[in-house]
């Protein structure tokens, strides 16, 4: 990569003004759920918090030192011809209650006389015991809208066609990747679907106690009320495994889990 001159005083002022304006225009950060469909046709719920650093151990240096947001223009040519962006943003992510890390990445250069160079990816890493999963999006995607590269790609929305390759390492052995991609489906505010057991609120009662963010406490003889528009149910245990599933449900009816299902807290996922 060729070196480029340091920004002069007038250019630096322009860059700072642009940086301030663009940052203010970005989507506000709050807990969200990203929905995906894997090659086995299973719906996956990835919970993110863009304003929060990951809670797994980083490699090399602290998470706070990995944040980069540098936008500037060089002295020669117009701002459009000579703008540069370096953006790296690690953020909190979890899958099936297992903590991980997300990364939003943009690299953009436009040097006078050359064609613009734009690279962007969204990545995830999830840890579960001796199993590690690494997700990488197709080229040209960044998570949130950024006016500094508006001509190349908007942020991720429900209509975004984005797929991920997924690599899995188990006990130090890399598993074959297999065919197919994990496809992005939708982006929703709040944390929906599978929720960590740490969110469980304790209580009592003979009926299933409805708990925040999709958790239910199953007791002997309890029944679940099927919500409107739901026709399927998944109950996941604390490890994210399917404990029980039911199909062809009638909205508004009451559903009794099988007697063999242990008493305890489960992640309750209603599907249309």
Secondary structure, 3 states (H helix, E strand, C coil): CCCCCCCCHHHHHHHHHHHHHHHHCCCCCCEEEEEEECCCCCEEEEEEECCCCCCCCCCCCCHHHCCEEEEEECCCCCCCCCEEEEEEEEEEEEECCEEEEEEEEEEEECCCCCCCEEEEEEEEEEEECCEEEEEEECCCCCCCCCHHHCCCCCCCCCCCCCEEEEEEEECCEECCCCCCCEEEEEEEECCCCCCCHHHCCCCCCCCCEECHHHEEEECCCCCEECCCCCCEEEEECCCCCEEEEECCCCCCCEECCCCCCCCEEEEEEEEC
